[in-house]
Amino acid sequence: MHFSALPLLVTIATLTSTTVAAPKAKPPAFFLAGDSTTAVQSAGGGGWGDGFLNTTLKNGATGKNFGHNGATTVSFRAGGDWDNVLSAAKSAATKYNPYVTIQFGHNDQKPEKNISMADLTANLVTFVDEVRAAGATPILVTSISRRRFSNSTGKVVENLADVTAAAKEAAAKSKADIIDLNAASTKYLNAIGADNAATYNLNPTDFTHLNAEGSVVFGNLVAQLIDAEVPEVKKYVVPVNKIAKALGQGKYIFPAV
């Protein structure tokens, strides 16, 4: 008895010509944990966070700034901010790939806070572990430089070395991604000089917090650093070309906001 191979060939052809659409990649959602140098601009603080969220996220990426004025790694947890970050990351996971940036140190280093550098490192490692347990990706961030310059050297006074080292140690212990915002911001500030650096001050005598323009500049610097360290998000984290060029060349820029 002879059986025709035609039906089988047709079936094979049908199967091979049918393509199954790959699942659409989820865009990232960035949840920013930190002190006032991450937080939204206000009378008591202002950092790079909103500049990053509002000018560099593209192609469906989103985020929220949880930075809290005066926060340490201890108070951020005790006051409920950390739980809010983790809750937001968990809730976002169905539609986004959640990332949590973690930048602390400006307040942790103050003697009255009674937080040792070993404590800071341990607290950051715990944050990293809890972010991962929540199904998100942690990104440690070394503390953005203050903008006070030495009269003798004409360079930025580097007074965040201890907390920067603590963050790097936490990254090494936890094998977390880390961006060295302290080094990058210090390099840029030294390139543009004290007078230009002061134009980013929240007010004329505040050499720690950023105004809206400064938030945009340093938010774009954070975007560049994240793209270099976490390249899978480059499609979604896109620095403003003009600002990126100025940062790369060490040239002063004061963007319109």
Secondary structure, DSSP 8 states (H G I E B T S, - for coil): ----SHHHHHHHHHHHH----------EEEEEEESTTTS--BTTB--SHHHHHHHHB-TT-EEEE---TT--TTHHHHTTHHHHHHHHHHHHTTTSEEEEEEE--TTTTSGGG---HHHHHHHHHHHHHHHHHTT-EEEEE-------B-TTT-SB----HHHHHHHHHHHHHHT-EEE-HHHHHHHHHHHH-HHHHHTTBSSTT-SSSB-HHHHHHHHHHHHHHHHHH-GGGTTTB---HHHHHHHHHT-------
